[in-house]
Amino acid sequence: MSSALLGVYRPLGEPIVGGQGSRLLMGDGREVLDFVSGIAVNALGYGDAGVAAAIEAVVASGVLHTSNLYRTRPAELLAEELVRLSFADRVFFCNSGAESNEAAFKFARRWARTRGGPCKHEIVALRGSFHGRLFGSLAATDRPAYREPFEPLAPGFHFVAPGDLGGLMDLVSQERTAALIAEPVQGEGGVRPLQPAELQLLREVADQAGAALIFDEVQCGLGRTSHLFAYQEAGVVPDILTLAKPLAGGLPMGAVLLKEEIAATLRPGDHGTTFGGGPLVSAVARVVLERISDPGFLAEVRRKGARVQEVLAPLVGQYGIREIRGRGLLWGIELEGAAASVVTRAFEAGLLITTAGERVLRLLPPLTITETDLEAGLEILREVLSWS
Ligand SMILES: *Cc1c(COP(=O)(O)O)cnc(C)c1O
């Protein structure tokens, strides 16, 4: 890695110089299969013609950015589509997952204070959560190693285990709680799908306390689980939903979807961002959303996900594999030992995979992956696992 870059990452191998579909070309001429998708971002893979055409059209217009002092049509049309396809009435655009959660916390606090007074500001998050690396989103993230060097974080955040009714009863109250936040499938925390009953419990507790329920679908939303939104599978509807990773086809974009009751408490000037919802990212996101929301596309993701499960399930109990967990094209393989060494071996064998914590391998292929590439990647994975 260039010594000019801050050493907060440990990138693998040579620079990447090209890509097509689910394959990437490395600087040393090696081709690798990609089961990471830039961490759940490249849902449509590499070299997508629709994404390229959208980018070219915006470039041809000459206007890449205007700020939110002026109107642009791509953001308005994208927001209307997101509203049409979800529970939400309003959308706020920003530039990343962490930013979308920070905004969600601000919106929830604004609304909660309006109805419950100045003490109603606390946010309850779950054990195993990951919501981002900024001071608010990190305060909601249950990872000591990410938190401790940077404390004090934003105050007013508490943690409870998923499904812990007693813990929820102790922590959540009408007077103090503004919001509960959960990932329907915990991603960074080890690919742990929450049970529908656990999500339903959060909904009921939030309702009883007059608190907002926030679902963070930055990783598990937008088709990754084979449903457009993960909450749709469980049938538990949040008040606020955050999105980011795959939204703009590899360009940085986040979104907060919210119900009118909460939206109605926000006024011009309450929140903002210079770049959010610009015409370039919004135009690309419209292409991504149109493709991913197609029921036929989602059915294909479901079929491919079932194939991943079919290949992985028989391996449990062998090769130091403890458990497999997942939905759609988001899978975790929990190992007895460290996952990082398997990632390195897979890379050397021509397959990109990543981890989710110390002992969990994480698979997130592009949602558009072909059957041939899926089989080829699973074959490499099986071989690499058999060496351990
Ligand atoms: C990646 C992730 C985030 C943070 O997104 P950034 O764009 O890296 O800020 C937040 N929540 C979840 C569930 C994520 O997976």
Ligand as a Chemical Component Dictionary entry (heavy atoms), coordinates in Angstrom:
data_LIG
# 
_chem_comp.id                   LIG 
_chem_comp.type                 NON-POLYMER 
_chem_comp.pdbx_formal_charge   0 
_chem_comp.three_letter_code    LIG 
# 
loop_
_chem_comp_atom.comp_id 
_chem_comp_atom.atom_id 
_chem_comp_atom.alt_atom_id 
_chem_comp_atom.type_symbol 
_chem_comp_atom.charge 
_chem_comp_atom.model_Cartn_x 
_chem_comp_atom.model_Cartn_y 
_chem_comp_atom.model_Cartn_z 
_chem_comp_atom.pdbx_ordinal 
LIG C1 C1 C 0 -21.633 -0.238 6.518 1  
LIG C2 C2 C 0 -22.698 -0.001 7.485 2  
LIG C3 C3 C 0 -22.916 1.269  8.049 3  
LIG C4 C4 C 0 -21.973 2.431  7.804 4  
LIG O1 O1 O 0 -21.957 2.811  6.479 5  
LIG P1 P1 P 0 -20.777 3.794  5.958 6  
LIG O2 O2 O 0 -21.222 4.142  4.566 7  
LIG O3 O3 O 0 -19.510 3.008  6.008 8  
LIG O4 O4 O 0 -20.759 4.959  6.872 9  
LIG C5 C5 C 0 -23.989 1.434  8.889 10 
LIG N1 N1 N 0 -24.832 0.426  9.160 11 
LIG C6 C6 C 0 -24.660 -0.805 8.639 12 
LIG C7 C7 C 0 -25.648 -1.877 8.957 13 
LIG C8 C8 C 0 -23.585 -1.067 7.789 14 
LIG O5 O5 O 0 -23.400 -2.295 7.308 15 
# 
loop_
_chem_comp_bond.comp_id 
_chem_comp_bond.atom_id_1 
_chem_comp_bond.atom_id_2 
_chem_comp_bond.value_order 
_chem_comp_bond.pdbx_ordinal 
LIG C1 C2 SING 1  
LIG C2 C3 SING 2  
LIG C2 C8 DOUB 3  
LIG C3 C4 SING 4  
LIG C3 C5 DOUB 5  
LIG C4 O1 SING 6  
LIG O1 P1 SING 7  
LIG P1 O2 DOUB 8  
LIG P1 O3 SING 9  
LIG P1 O4 SING 10 
LIG C5 N1 SING 11 
LIG N1 C6 DOUB 12 
LIG C6 C7 SING 13 
LIG C6 C8 SING 14 
LIG C8 O5 SING 15 
# 
